[in-house]
């Protein structure tokens, strides 16, 4: 079952080093993909919230300012 762990089946140190380097490169690649996906998701969320805030601001600017009725001056 775990024959690859027994000392008899180990290849020379150069093969082991190459395997570990490939494994490390694969991990770094996976982490880079995960980071980029998270960044893309954050950017999409940020753009969505920014658009909602801009719509809310436009709506607020188009509404009548009721404070001017009570104060008699512009706020």
C-alpha positions, -999 to 999 in steps of 0.1 A, spaced: 0 0 0 27 25 10 55 10 -11 67 43 -22 76 52 14 100 23 19 137 30 16 141 4 -11 118 21 -35 133 56 -31 149 70 -62 181 89 -62 182 122 -44 181 142 -77 147 126 -85 134 134 -50 146 170 -53 129 174 -86 97 159 -72 97 184 -43 104 213 -66 75 204 -88 53 199 -58 63 234 -45 57 250 -79 23 234 -81 14 247 -46 26 282 -55 6 281 -87 -26 269 -68 -21 297 -42 -17 323 -70 -49 311 -87 -67 313 -53 -54 348 -46 -64 360 -81 -99 345 -77 -103 362 -43 -91 395 -57 -115 392 -86 -144 385 -63 -135 414 -41 -133 438 -71 -167 426 -83 -182 432 -48 -165 466 -46 -178 478 -80 -213 466 -71 -213 485 -38 -199 516 -55 -226 515 -81 -253 511 -54 -238 541 -35 -238 562 -67 -274 554 -73 -283 562 -37 -265 595 -39 -282 604 -72 -316 596 -56 -308 616 -25 -298 646 -46 -331 644 -66 -352 644 -34 -365 676 -18 -345 688 12 -371 689 39 -348 706 64 -350 738 44 -388 740 52 -381 739 90 -349 760 91 -357 785 64 -322 781 50 -303 757 28 -284 729 45 
